[in-house]
Amino acid sequence: MSDAEWAEVRPLLPTPAWLEKKGGRPEGYCHRQMLDAIRYLVAGGIPWRAMPVDFPHWARVYAFCAP
């Protein structure tokens, strides 16, 4: 994801509670990495478990998307 794309998307995402001092713990990956992984999956049409090691673990990305 380019910096310009990230600048458009970032304001639409919720701020993690730990950044607002409302508890919780820091996440293992930033939202930008998660969105890059999702874009890779969609563009490639690959299954979740085929996520390359360059991205966060597939289960983390899946949980990020889960309602």
C-alpha positions, -999 to 999 in steps of 0.1 A, spaced: 0 0 0 14 33 -10 17 62 15 -10 81 -4 -34 51 -2 -26 47 35 -33 84 41 -68 79 26 -76 47 46 -61 54 80 -87 80 92 -114 54 85 -100 28 109 -107 29 146 -79 39 170 -68 10 191 -78 13 228 -43 10 240 -33 41 220 -60 61 237 -49 49 272 -81 29 276 -65 -4 284 -56 -34 263 -22 -42 250 -4 -32 219 -13 -52 188 14 -74 173 10 -58 139 0 -24 126 -33 -20 107 -13 -11 75 4 -46 76 -30 -62 81 -46 -44 52 -16 -52 29 -21 -89 37 -58 -87 30 -52 -69 -3 -26 -97 -12 -52 -124 -5 -79 -107 -25 -56 -99 -55 -41 -134 -56 -73 -153 -48 -53 -175 -24 -66 -193 7 -60 -179 42 -35 -206 51 -13 -198 20 -3 -164 34 34 -158 28 56 -154 58 63 -118 48 28 -110 62 14 -115 97 2 -151 104 -30 -159 86 -49 -165 118 -41 -130 130 -52 -114 97 -84 -135 97 -92 -124 133 -86 -88 123 -113 -92 96 -138 -111 118 -168 -93 131 
